[in-house]
Structures are given as structure tokens and as C-alpha cells.
Amino acid sequence: MLNKLLASLDESERAAVDDEEYAVLKAVAAELPSVKRDVLELIPTLQLIQTKHGYLPRLALRMVADHLGTTVSKVYGIATFYNQFRFNPPGRNPIKVCLGTACHVKGGEIILENFERRLGIKENETSEDREYSLERVACIGCCALAPAVVVGEKVEAYVTPSKVEGIITEIEVRKEMAAREQKKDEE
Ligand code: FES
């Protein structure tokens, strides 16, 4: 299935599939045969792929359409309708900005804009180096800490624009320290 799909791509589409995406597509090709060939399985199948791989590669949507006997536009339409689905691989530091009511009232949109500016990406995007991904989420259940942001697994409370800078700086410092440690180990 995967080879057939790759063969149907033009050169630039094929070149855009990096090793990481290829590995995900290969895994999806191995998983799909266990999914019943029924269009009613569409949403559960997309959820399965996203849960396992963190996102829905666009080519995986073609494979799902082929397996369930439906059109790519239908699969794509459903996947884009529900905002639980994402089309970019999550970054190593996924940042989720809460835009539930309490966080919205306390300036969540401004916080999201600050992250966008600082990282040079828009919501639902991943930075080119895959270091960061950014998304808006509904209430994360800690409204007393609004505006709140989840960075990786950690909840950041009462986030302000200057705290946005602090969060990114902390990640960069941690990264730099890890790189130095690794270099030391290699010496
Ligand atoms: S609205 Fe943001 S934590 Fe509830």
C-alpha cells in the first residue's frame, strides 16, 4: 500500500517525505489492515493514528481513504472539521495555550500571540527544527491559574508576555546544558 502510494507521488511530493514521516507512514500501513473496511471507522481510525504517532501525516489520510473505500476529500474534510486533529508532528517542546473562558478573559489570546511572535510559528504549526509546536486548547481544568499554558507536561500559571520569554529561555538553557553534557561525555 505504501509503495503504491509513494509511486503515485510526483518528485517534489516524494522529496518532501523525510525519514521520520516515512517511518510513521510505514507504521500506519502496517496498522490499517486491522481496521474494518467501513467508512464508519473513519474517525476512530484518525484518532488511532494521532494517538500513536502524535499527528496525521497528510499522506496517511490518502492511505486511510484508500483502506476505507472513501475519497481523500471526505477524509480531509472530517479531519479538519474536528480541531482535535493536527497535521504537523508535535515539537519536542509542545506548547498548549489555554483559551478556555477564564484564560481568554485573562488575556490568553495575547499570550498565544506572544508565543507566535517569539517562536516564528502560528498556532497548529511546528518549528522547522521540530523543537516547538504551538496550539490553542480548551480549558485544561486549572482556571484559578489563568492564563495557563502547558509546556510539555508542565502547567505554567499566570502567564504574562515576559513569562513567555522566560519559558522559552528556560527551554533554550536546558537544551544548551544537555548539549554541553553530551559533548563532555563524548570527549
Ligand atoms: S479556562 Fe484555562 S484552565 Fe480553565
Residues whose N, C-alpha, C, O or C-beta is under 5 A from the ligand:
A	BS01	FES	C98 G100 T101 A102 C103 C139 I140 G141 C142 C143 A148
